[in-house]
Amino acid sequence: MDDFLTVIALIISLNAVICLYRAVIGPTTQDRLLGVNIVGTKTLVVVILITFIQAESFFLDVAIVYALLLFVVTVAVSRYLEAEGWEEMK
């Protein structure tokens, strides 16, 4: 079972690299914000998979804190960009 979860974690990590490409190349600010949010979510899933692979419960605490920070940062950046009019930043 651990080998299966390790393979899934590697596949999700490779998928995060593809999403990171969208975050860097994205034509609009919304695409970049969404790409970064997806990469953060995939990182969260990989941390949770590592929790099950290593059978250590403290990784789950780290994942909960990371999820809260990811949510707060996404809302803060969205509010800031909404106030600025979502103009393309160069």
C-alpha positions as a Markdown table, in Angstrom:
| # | Residue | x | y | z |
|---|---|---|---|---|
| 1 | Met | 0.0 | 0.0 | 0.0 |
| 2 | Asp | 2.9 | 2.4 | 0.8 |
| 3 | Asp | 4.3 | 1.9 | -2.8 |
| 4 | Phe | 0.9 | 2.8 | -4.3 |
| 5 | Leu | 0.6 | 5.9 | -2.2 |
| 6 | Thr | 4.2 | 6.9 | -3.1 |
| 7 | Val | 3.4 | 6.5 | -6.8 |
| 8 | Ile | 0.3 | 8.6 | -6.4 |
| 9 | Ala | 2.3 | 11.3 | -4.5 |
| 10 | Leu | 4.9 | 11.4 | -7.4 |
| 11 | Ile | 2.1 | 11.7 | -10.0 |
| 12 | Ile | 0.5 | 14.5 | -8.1 |
| 13 | Ser | 3.9 | 16.2 | -7.8 |
| 14 | Leu | 4.5 | 16.0 | -11.5 |
| 15 | Asn | 1.0 | 17.4 | -12.1 |
| 16 | Ala | 1.9 | 20.3 | -9.8 |
| 17 | Val | 4.8 | 21.1 | -12.0 |
| 18 | Ile | 2.4 | 21.4 | -15.0 |
| 19 | Cys | 0.2 | 23.8 | -12.9 |
| 20 | Leu | 3.3 | 25.7 | -11.9 |
| 21 | Tyr | 4.0 | 26.3 | -15.6 |
| 22 | Arg | 0.5 | 27.8 | -15.9 |
| 23 | Ala | 1.2 | 30.0 | -12.9 |
| 24 | Val | 4.4 | 31.4 | -14.5 |
| 25 | Ile | 3.2 | 31.7 | -18.1 |
| 26 | Gly | -0.5 | 32.4 | -17.5 |
| 27 | Pro | -1.7 | 35.3 | -19.7 |
| 28 | Thr | -3.8 | 36.9 | -17.0 |
| 29 | Thr | -3.4 | 37.5 | -13.3 |
| 30 | Gln | -6.4 | 35.3 | -12.6 |
| 31 | Asp | -4.6 | 32.4 | -14.4 |
| 32 | Arg | -1.5 | 33.0 | -12.3 |
| 33 | Leu | -3.5 | 33.1 | -9.0 |
| 34 | Leu | -5.4 | 30.0 | -9.9 |
| 35 | Gly | -2.2 | 28.2 | -10.8 |
| 36 | Val | -0.5 | 29.0 | -7.6 |
| 37 | Asn | -3.6 | 28.0 | -5.6 |
| 38 | Ile | -3.7 | 24.6 | -7.4 |
| 39 | Val | 0.0 | 24.0 | -6.7 |
| 40 | Gly | -0.6 | 24.8 | -3.0 |
| 41 | Thr | -3.5 | 22.4 | -2.9 |
| 42 | Lys | -1.5 | 19.6 | -4.6 |
| 43 | Thr | 1.3 | 20.2 | -2.1 |
| 44 | Leu | -1.3 | 19.8 | 0.7 |
| 45 | Val | -2.5 | 16.5 | -0.8 |
| 46 | Val | 1.1 | 15.3 | -1.0 |
| 47 | Val | 1.8 | 16.2 | 2.6 |
| 48 | Ile | -1.3 | 14.2 | 3.6 |
| 49 | Leu | -0.2 | 11.2 | 1.6 |
| 50 | Ile | 3.2 | 11.4 | 3.3 |
| 51 | Thr | 1.3 | 11.3 | 6.6 |
| 52 | Phe | -0.2 | 8.0 | 5.7 |
| 53 | Ile | 3.0 | 6.6 | 4.2 |
| 54 | Gln | 5.1 | 7.5 | 7.2 |
| 55 | Ala | 2.3 | 6.7 | 9.7 |
| 56 | Glu | 3.1 | 9.9 | 11.6 |
| 57 | Ser | 0.2 | 12.0 | 12.8 |
| 58 | Phe | 2.1 | 15.3 | 13.3 |
| 59 | Phe | 2.3 | 15.7 | 9.5 |
| 60 | Leu | -1.5 | 16.0 | 9.6 |
| 61 | Asp | -1.2 | 19.0 | 11.9 |
| 62 | Val | 1.3 | 20.6 | 9.5 |
| 63 | Ala | -1.2 | 20.0 | 6.7 |
| 64 | Ile | -4.1 | 21.6 | 8.6 |
| 65 | Val | -2.0 | 24.7 | 9.3 |
| 66 | Tyr | -0.8 | 24.8 | 5.6 |
| 67 | Ala | -4.4 | 24.6 | 4.4 |
| 68 | Leu | -5.4 | 27.5 | 6.6 |
| 69 | Leu | -2.5 | 29.6 | 5.4 |
| 70 | Leu | -3.2 | 28.7 | 1.8 |
| 71 | Phe | -6.9 | 29.8 | 2.2 |
| 72 | Val | -6.0 | 33.1 | 4.0 |
| 73 | Val | -3.3 | 34.0 | 1.4 |
| 74 | Thr | -5.6 | 33.2 | -1.5 |
| 75 | Val | -8.4 | 35.4 | 0.0 |
| 76 | Ala | -6.0 | 38.2 | 0.8 |
| 77 | Val | -4.5 | 38.3 | -2.7 |
| 78 | Ser | -7.9 | 38.1 | -4.3 |
| 79 | Arg | -9.2 | 41.0 | -2.3 |
| 80 | Tyr | -6.1 | 43.0 | -3.1 |
| 81 | Leu | -6.4 | 42.3 | -6.8 |
| 82 | Glu | -10.1 | 43.1 | -6.7 |
| 83 | Ala | -9.4 | 46.5 | -5.2 |
| 84 | Glu | -6.7 | 47.1 | -7.9 |
| 85 | Gly | -9.1 | 46.2 | -10.7 |
| 86 | Trp | -7.4 | 42.9 | -11.7 |
| 87 | Glu | -5.1 | 44.8 | -14.1 |
| 88 | Glu | -2.2 | 42.9 | -15.6 |
| 89 | Met | 0.9 | 43.3 | -13.5 |
| 90 | Lys | 4.1 | 43.6 | -15.5 |
